[in-house]
């Protein structure tokens, strides 16, 4: 796993950053899954402590990490997953990965829909990669003793948290930067990747690739993402 300069046919990495792929896993599947799924796994298992039977809201639920959280949450952790995304196409993809309910937050009120789905209880866990309004609305539909996990700010708006909301509802807000575990806790970093490799071999998770591009079309791949056409992962193929 390269720290940078990954768009190349060859690169140099430390031995501790290399994994042998099982025969059952293609390079394309590995490229589409390891970072997104290991991030989501670390967030759900270690930071949010998601438990079977709990309800989780995932924003940007058709994005790379969001869709991984939906897949893992529903099919590995045994949670009831609500997927929120910005189009009917994207919510359908989240539903296909295991979301029991979906919300199009361009057409529906996120907070109102979540409270309706949960019988006004709210969700036990929020997995947020958006920030901005999605974060603020999510904060207000968390259950008592719920956990809000922030992993990124796709909206470009880094939100502020009114601490009185955390106090009154006994909510925990936690962050995750998966890459820092590579240096701060290498054992846990490796564990997250090994778990994902095992789950892939067992057929319990299924990464979604919306497009693949050859190496000499890497700029077109970035434009595809910038144009908001991507769902799940976009990969670069070497052949």
C-alpha positions as CSV (number, residue, x, y, z in Angstrom):
1,X,0.0,0.0,0.0
2,X,1.7,3.1,-1.3
3,X,1.8,6.4,0.7
4,X,1.7,8.3,-2.5
5,X,2.7,8.0,-6.2
6,X,0.3,5.1,-6.6
7,X,-0.6,5.9,-10.2
8,X,2.3,3.8,-11.5
9,X,3.0,0.3,-12.8
10,X,5.7,-0.1,-10.2
11,X,6.3,1.5,-6.8
12,X,8.4,0.9,-3.7
13,X,6.7,0.2,-0.3
14,X,7.9,-1.0,3.0
15,X,7.4,-4.7,3.6
16,X,4.9,-4.0,6.4
17,X,2.8,-2.1,3.9
18,X,2.4,-5.0,1.5
19,X,-0.2,-7.8,1.6
20,X,-0.4,-11.0,-0.4
21,X,-3.8,-11.1,-2.1
22,X,-5.7,-14.4,-1.7
23,X,-6.4,-16.1,-5.0
24,X,-10.1,-15.4,-4.6
25,X,-9.5,-11.6,-4.7
26,X,-8.8,-9.8,-8.0
27,X,-6.6,-6.7,-8.1
28,X,-9.6,-4.7,-9.1
29,X,-11.6,-5.9,-6.1
30,X,-8.7,-5.1,-3.8
31,X,-8.3,-1.6,-5.3
32,X,-12.0,-0.9,-4.8
33,X,-12.2,-2.2,-1.2
34,X,-9.2,-2.0,1.0
35,X,-9.0,1.7,1.9
36,X,-12.7,2.4,1.9
37,X,-13.8,-0.8,3.7
38,X,-10.9,-0.8,6.2
39,X,-11.7,2.8,7.1
40,X,-15.4,2.0,7.5
41,X,-14.6,-1.1,9.6
42,X,-12.2,0.8,11.9
43,X,-14.8,3.5,12.4
44,X,-17.7,1.1,13.1
45,X,-15.8,-1.4,15.2
46,X,-13.3,0.7,17.1
47,X,-14.7,4.2,17.2
48,X,-18.5,4.0,17.1
49,X,-18.6,0.5,18.6
50,X,-21.6,-0.5,16.5
51,X,-23.6,-3.4,17.8
52,X,-25.9,-5.9,16.2
53,X,-29.5,-4.7,16.3
54,X,-28.6,-1.0,16.5
55,X,-29.7,1.5,14.0
56,X,-27.2,3.5,12.0
57,X,-27.5,6.5,9.6
58,X,-25.0,6.8,6.9
59,X,-24.7,10.0,4.9
60,X,-23.1,10.0,1.4
61,X,-24.3,6.4,1.5
62,X,-23.4,5.8,-2.2
63,X,-19.9,7.2,-1.9
64,X,-16.8,5.0,-1.5
65,X,-16.6,4.9,2.3
66,X,-20.3,5.5,2.9
67,X,-21.3,2.5,0.7
68,X,-18.7,0.4,2.5
69,X,-20.3,1.4,5.8
70,X,-23.7,0.4,4.6
71,X,-22.4,-3.0,3.4
72,X,-20.4,-3.7,6.6
73,X,-23.1,-2.3,8.9
74,X,-25.9,-4.4,7.4
75,X,-24.1,-7.6,6.4
76,X,-21.3,-7.9,9.0
77,X,-22.3,-6.0,12.1
78,X,-26.0,-6.9,11.9
79,X,-27.3,-3.3,12.2
80,X,-30.3,-1.7,10.7
81,X,-28.9,0.8,8.2
82,X,-30.5,4.0,6.9
83,X,-28.7,5.3,3.9
84,X,-28.9,9.0,2.9
85,X,-27.8,10.2,-0.5
86,X,-28.5,13.0,-3.0
87,X,-30.4,11.2,-5.8
88,X,-32.8,8.3,-6.3
89,X,-30.0,6.4,-8.3
90,X,-27.7,6.7,-5.3
91,X,-30.2,5.7,-2.7
92,X,-31.1,2.6,-4.8
93,X,-27.4,1.6,-4.8
94,X,-27.3,2.0,-1.0
95,X,-30.4,-0.1,-0.7
96,X,-28.9,-2.8,-2.9
97,X,-26.0,-3.1,-0.4
98,X,-28.2,-3.7,2.6
99,X,-29.8,-0.4,3.7
100,X,-33.3,-1.2,5.0
101,X,-34.4,2.4,4.5
102,X,-33.1,5.2,2.3
103,X,-33.5,9.0,2.3
104,X,-32.9,11.4,-0.7
105,X,-31.8,14.4,1.3
106,X,-32.3,16.7,-1.8
107,X,-36.0,15.9,-1.7
108,X,-36.7,14.8,1.8
109,X,-36.1,16.3,5.3
110,X,-33.3,14.2,6.8
111,X,-34.2,14.7,10.4
112,X,-37.9,14.3,9.9
113,X,-37.5,11.1,7.9
114,X,-35.0,9.5,10.4
115,X,-37.3,10.2,13.4
116,X,-40.3,8.8,11.5
117,X,-38.3,5.6,10.6
118,X,-37.1,5.1,14.2
119,X,-40.4,6.0,15.9
120,X,-38.9,9.2,17.1
121,X,-36.1,7.3,19.0
122,X,-33.4,8.4,16.7
123,X,-30.4,6.4,15.5
124,X,-27.7,4.8,17.7
125,X,-24.9,5.7,15.3
126,X,-24.3,8.3,12.6
127,X,-21.5,7.7,10.1
128,X,-20.9,11.0,8.4
129,X,-18.5,11.9,5.6
130,X,-20.3,15.0,4.5
131,X,-20.2,17.7,7.2
132,X,-22.2,20.9,6.6
133,X,-26.0,20.7,6.8
134,X,-26.0,16.9,6.7
135,X,-23.9,16.7,9.9
136,X,-26.1,19.3,11.7
137,X,-29.3,17.5,10.8
138,X,-27.8,14.1,11.8
139,X,-26.7,15.5,15.1
140,X,-30.4,16.3,15.9
141,X,-31.7,12.8,15.2
142,X,-29.4,10.7,17.4
143,X,-30.8,8.6,20.1
144,X,-29.9,8.9,23.8
145,X,-26.3,7.7,24.3
146,X,-25.8,7.6,20.5
147,X,-22.5,8.1,18.8
148,X,-21.7,10.4,15.9
149,X,-18.7,9.4,13.8
150,X,-17.1,12.0,11.6
151,X,-14.7,10.8,8.9
152,X,-14.7,13.7,6.3
153,X,-16.3,16.8,4.9
154,X,-17.3,16.2,1.3
155,X,-19.5,19.3,1.5
156,X,-16.5,21.5,2.1
157,X,-18.1,22.8,5.2
158,X,-16.5,21.7,8.5
159,X,-19.3,21.9,11.1
160,X,-19.2,23.2,14.6
161,X,-20.9,21.2,17.4
162,X,-23.1,22.9,20.0
163,X,-21.8,21.0,23.1
164,X,-25.1,21.4,24.9
165,X,-26.6,18.9,22.5
166,X,-24.0,16.3,23.4
167,X,-24.6,17.0,27.1
168,X,-28.4,16.9,27.1
169,X,-28.7,13.6,25.1
170,X,-25.5,12.0,26.4
171,X,-24.1,11.8,22.9
172,X,-20.5,11.0,22.0
173,X,-18.9,12.6,19.0
174,X,-15.8,10.8,17.7
175,X,-13.5,11.2,14.7
176,X,-11.6,8.8,12.5
177,X,-8.5,9.4,10.4
178,X,-7.7,5.8,9.4
179,X,-4.4,6.7,7.8
180,X,-2.9,7.8,11.1
181,X,-3.2,4.3,12.5
182,X,-0.5,3.2,10.1
183,X,2.0,5.1,12.2
184,X,0.3,5.4,15.6
185,X,-1.1,1.9,15.9
186,X,0.3,-0.3,13.1
187,X,-1.1,-3.5,14.6
188,X,-4.7,-2.1,14.5
189,X,-4.1,-0.7,11.0
190,X,-3.0,-4.2,9.7
191,X,-5.9,-5.8,11.5
192,X,-8.4,-3.7,9.7
193,X,-7.0,-4.7,6.3
194,X,-6.7,-8.4,7.3
195,X,-10.4,-8.4,8.4
196,X,-11.5,-6.9,5.0
197,X,-9.5,-9.5,3.1
198,X,-11.1,-12.3,5.1
199,X,-14.6,-10.9,4.6
200,X,-14.0,-10.6,0.9
201,X,-12.9,-14.3,0.7
202,X,-15.9,-15.3,2.7
203,X,-18.2,-13.4,0.3
204,X,-19.7,-11.3,3.1
205,X,-19.0,-7.9,1.5
206,X,-19.3,-6.8,-2.1
207,X,-17.5,-3.6,-3.2
208,X,-19.2,-1.5,-5.9
209,X,-17.2,-0.1,-8.8
210,X,-19.0,2.5,-10.9
211,X,-16.2,2.9,-13.4
212,X,-12.7,1.8,-14.3
213,X,-10.1,3.7,-16.4
214,X,-6.7,2.7,-17.8
215,X,-3.6,4.3,-16.3
216,X,-3.2,6.7,-19.3
217,X,-6.8,8.0,-18.6
218,X,-6.3,9.0,-15.0
219,X,-7.3,12.6,-15.6
220,X,-10.6,11.4,-17.1
221,X,-11.1,9.4,-14.0
222,X,-10.7,12.4,-11.8
223,X,-13.1,14.4,-14.0
224,X,-15.6,11.6,-13.7
225,X,-15.5,12.0,-9.9
226,X,-15.5,15.8,-10.0
227,X,-18.6,15.7,-12.2
228,X,-20.3,13.7,-9.4
229,X,-21.0,10.7,-11.6
230,X,-19.3,8.2,-9.4
231,X,-20.8,5.8,-6.9
232,X,-18.8,3.4,-4.8
233,X,-15.3,3.4,-6.1
234,X,-13.6,4.4,-9.3
235,X,-10.4,2.4,-10.1
236,X,-7.4,2.7,-12.3
237,X,-6.4,-0.5,-14.2
238,X,-2.9,-1.3,-15.2
239,X,-3.8,-3.4,-18.3
